[in-house]
Amino acid sequence: KFAVKGEDVKSGDLITILDEGKKIQGNYGEQNVFKIKTARSDEMLLSFNQYSLNATIDSYGEESSEWIGKQMKVWIKEENVSGKFRDVLYLTHPSAESLKNPVPNKVDPNAELDTLANEEAI
């Protein structure tokens, strides 16, 4: 059973990823579907959009098998999708305080390179 936005999963909830996911053909093309545990401990399916996939990768790495047992925070926002306002679900790292910064304290892989370049310039 797929989780229903606003009922099974709500903004602020923490969900737990239970499997490495699979790609299925949906109404709007290919979807990345994961088994999750809701905040109320129900096991359900949830489709991750590209934003949510990117935030999960940035939080826990490229391998979805490494995501099993990890938590993500739910955000539900009303968005204009194809001319109609719909509730869109986004996932961020559990410590995120906004969708603008989905993975707080993320180490920028270029930061160390910048530091090394600055040290060499001295």
ABEGO torsion letter per residue (X at the ends): XBBBBGAABBBGBBBBBABAEBBBBBAAEBBBBBBBBBAAGBBBBBBBBAAAAAAAAAAAEABAAAABGBBBBBBBBBBBBGGBBBBBBBBBBAABABAABABBGBBBAAAAAAAAAAAAAX
